[in-house]
Amino acid sequence: MRSDRGSDSGGAAGSPAVRDDDGGSRKPTLSNRQTALAVAAVVVLVDQLTKWWAVNALADGPIVVVDDFFQLRLTFNTGASFSILSNSGPLIAIVVFGVIGLIIFVLGDASKRLEAVALGLVLGGAVGNLIDRIFRGEGFLDGGVVDFIDFSFFATFNVADSCVTIGVILLLFATFIHRR
């Protein structure tokens, strides 16, 4: 049986006996931009599916998971984090459009995989909540963001909010690692 792993010292580059690569055993890897966009797409998908579930399953009332600590409770937030700027959906949405544009622009500079994943998490979370503002209201960009994860000691939030928070923490972590 003939093996392609052996080398022919007299072979020309590109000939079957001399390989410029690892023989095709490595899987192609995604660029950092592709990684960030893939992460963002997964976040949007999971976020929208969980919100769809929450709107349907929690319409009749909350599901108490741990008494006086954690429940799944449907709310619609027309403001920003912690319900600040209530009923300012159009202003918030315009800012989010700018943030999304900035993230897409910055993706070209993401030199580390961790940065790409972090930016993808923030991008996906921003898009997920923007979809609510666009499609869950009667007027221009005034839809309420579906929130349903409710710890008794914290604001009610959703998957998109979690991903934005985790993404920002990872970006800070990547910044400190990069400086060392």
ABEGO torsion letter per residue (X at the ends): XBBAABBBAABBBGBAABBABAGGABBBBBBAAAAAAAAAAAAAAAAAAAAAAAAAAAAAEBBBABBGABBBBBBBBABBBGGBGBGAAAAAAAAAAAAAAAAAAAAAABABAAAAAAAAAAAAAAAAAAAAAAAABABBGABBBBBABBBAABBBBBAAAAAAAAAAAAAAAAAAAAAX
